[in-house]
Amino acid sequence: MRAIWVRGLVLAAIVVFIGVAVLIAQYQTREPDRPQPGPPDNRPRAVVALGDSTMSGEGAGRYVSGTDGGDGNWCHRSARAAVHSARLPGVDRTINLACSGAPSAQVGLGDAKQYTEPSQAERLREVARKNRIVAVVVAVGANDEPKFSHLVSECVQAWANRHGDACSKAIRHDWDDRVDAMRPKVVGVLEDIRKVMSDAHYRDDDYQLVLQSYASPLSPKIPRNLHGLAGCPFRTEDMRWVRDDAIPVLTETLREAADDADARFLDLSRSARGHEACTGGRDPSSEWLTRLTVQWQDLDDGKRVQHALQESFHPNARGYAQFGRCLADFLNTSDERGACLPGTDGQLRAAAIVGDG
């Protein structure tokens, strides 16, 4: 009986020994715990802007060296752009990669260039490594199928041709379809930005991704003497259609694109009401968007002449300052959707949008 008991103890000891040996072997062959990669916390905290003219700062002057026609670069990145006007606590720098006239193909990943510059999303890779990006703000879409700048040109031509139809009569028939065709391209840009940030080890909740819409540059409420080359060469009915129909449709589609890409959305469609081009009459100091603007000296320069009107009907320095204030307000909230609207002091503030409004 005693021998059986001894053999049992020996067997139990062998089992324990084998179990311990297996655990030791597993521990020795397991990879040591390593910190997971993530955004570079020890780098300057930055907000980055990507997109087209309304983000680059077109119309505000003080363009960054090399972006005002040098070697064919007309991106017109301004020191007064909205991203540089946004005052954000804890942010060390604002970086502007936007380029005037940029279509979605150049803002997203790919080989498309705009005014000699390569993909903005590709440039974002290096920025993400050298900085701790806290927000990426994007304005894109108007230079795709809607071709908003072409719409403005068509409406100027309609004003000049007094015997023809208003530009809105023809454009309104397929405007919704053109804007719908833009939507997947905007979604693609936002997804490209997500990919670039993920490649740089950012999780989606490590930064804010914001898509903003466009302010209407025109209003039907302008003095009659400014319906011309001295200010705003448009028919009243066309300006009303741009403000009340074209811009709202464009805005709603951009909101849907933001939802598709799980991005935040900032609505600028009503932000300039009462401050559009030419609404100030003889005194333009209350206006946030430029009137017909001609760089007269460029008319004598063969390399610059085709860009002599480029600044027309874009935000001016006052407008970008207002948009920057609203952007800062919005980035400091957790609202998924916001709109830039005047506060009681007349300055733009970010108001939350509830539902589909």
Summary of the structure (lengths in Angstrom):
residues: 357
radius of gyration: 27.6
end to end distance: 87.3
largest distance: 120.7
contacts: 1188
relative contact order: 0.13
helix: 43%
strand: 13%
